[in-house]
Amino acid sequence: MNDKNWSKLWLDYDKKLSNEQSEDSFSVAFDGFSEDHRIIKSAKNELTEVFSKLFKGGYTTEIENAGKSVCIKKTDEIKNEGYRISADDSKLTIEASDENGVLYGAFHVIKSLLRGTGFADIKADEVPSNPLRMMNHWDNMDGSIERGYSGRSFFFENDNFYINDRTRDYARMMASIGINGIVINNVNVKNAASYLITERYFDKVSELSELFADYGIKLYLSLNFASPIELGGLEVCDPLDENVISWWDKKFKEVYENVPLLGGFLVKADSEGRPGPFTYGRNQADGANMLAKAIAPYNGIIIWRCFVYNCTQDWRDYKTDRARAGYDYFKGLDGEFLDNVILQIKNGPMDFQIREPVSPLLGGLTKTNQMLEVQIAQEYTGHQIDLCYLMPMFKEVLDFHTHCKSEGDTVADVVSGRALNNKNAGMAAVINTGDDANWTGNYLAAANLYGFGRLAYNTELSSEDIAREWIQLSFDLSKENEEKLVSMLLRSREIYEKYTSPLGIGWMVTPHEHYGPSVDGYEYSRWGTYHRADHLGLGVDRTDKGTGYAQQYYPENADMYNDSDTCPEELLLFFHHIAYDRKLKDGRTLIQYIYDSHFEGEAQAEELYENWKSMEKEIPSEVFALVCHRFEMQIANAKEWRDQVNSYFYRKSGIPDEKGRDIF
Ligand code: GCW
């Protein structure tokens, strides 16, 4: 097969269209949209580039005589950022009410053509599920990436910016999956000399915001809550202090004078060493609202993260529970945040584990704008070495019934703004990209990049359809291999879960690095472990008799989780301390389940590799080789997890494996 240009990922027009040309000429015409608009220009450029490869008759301004014409028409009845497409043999119409809708419609046409759909068969009627669809980079100004597994930053190096063709390709790719907001720097904002809200960076930030704007994307920045101290020389950053308030007023004025297109800021406060309002006895709403007031004149928004917890808690106390923190800190403030504040809530109450319950804050808040945060950077899910397609997990989160309303109560309803009737809402992902030529290190991890955007735009899509779309845009596979790869992706999360931490307990991972097993590994101190295993059993009692975390949900869910008989089994150890000899639903004991799932998970990781190897002929050689290498590492990792977890629990429980397998 032709070598694909992986730096273009799913937008490799050369590769995909080389065999499908016709003699037609083509035209692109506008009705109601200005051709001079920056986003319309981008849409036109993309269409023209693709059509000039497909239709050898070339571009013509004579619409009537064009073999293929595209008409882009303004129709107010379509919702913001939505589009409708209809076509016959010679004419295709994209309707939209705004420019982003046009651009998304254009990419829909292009992706359909790339996937082999005939011109006349392209049809669509789409409106985005979520108003905000964002990527969060954890890129540092020195070029490193916190939790980055694909090389270094493609935005920054040595405290300087890169803005080049790759940046433009990145923006094009993001637009092609419906992303409309990007935070370019890490939420851990350190080293005042490189804060992006200073004169030193205004030109570059502005240039990048302009480039993003060509693709309907707003640029956002992370900021350090203590900037008034670190940049302004003030003694405090107390959100109720007059000097602090006026410092931020001036700062945002200066920022917006220089970067008028800025969307706003993302803030991590009072978390893992970051400064915040707690230092001054203030609450999270005091902090967020102070910034929100200062940014309001510029229509900016403040995205305030709910990942607030005390990482030095003494976990030996059985009532202490990190999982409670988000709800404990924020529920009481429901309704107190200004309208240009959005609370960004991680999908689970802990931290992006392979299995967690949905955060009780999602829908638990009913008078506050909220956004779902997920992570496609595979911090706890295999570092883009192990295959772990995350859309099935995200779908579970979106489909979860919070019971905040009788109808429209799923997480998808809440974060889209439908349930609570608000516009400042949506989804964000901690992104998995870097400066590796293929963007995501492991070629197959691009499925998560593509998938997140698609899902944020349309939460109704299935994990399977998204996987198939991505595969068709990325590879040239026979139907049989396409199905094989779809199924590999769909199984991969469950496989990873099986050989790592069982039944929702999470963690047991090397502290700080978060790859590979360390059953007792505990991040922040010598105190305790997250799993609370003893010689009788394992798991955290989060019921009303334990930490009381289960009671943070609405009664329907609280009752379900509180009772170990009704608690979904995949979360059993998250909510309950269970004896090793307790029988699970299928009759196996807990300890036997742990042994079996670890053997099975490792064996299935080997199966994934076998499946991959069987597709060699249809995969470009460098892609094949790199992914083989990752699978080899994955298998080694799975073996290590299997052996460490099994032997740990064998030694704790003293109960041997019924099947007599080697447990080292
Ligand atoms: O999971 C933790 C990560 C930190 C990260 C933090 C967060 C950016 O280990 O690296 O910091 O989450 O979400 O703020």
Residues whose N, C-alpha, C, O or C-beta is under 5 A from the ligand:
A	BS01	GCW	E146 N188 F307 D351
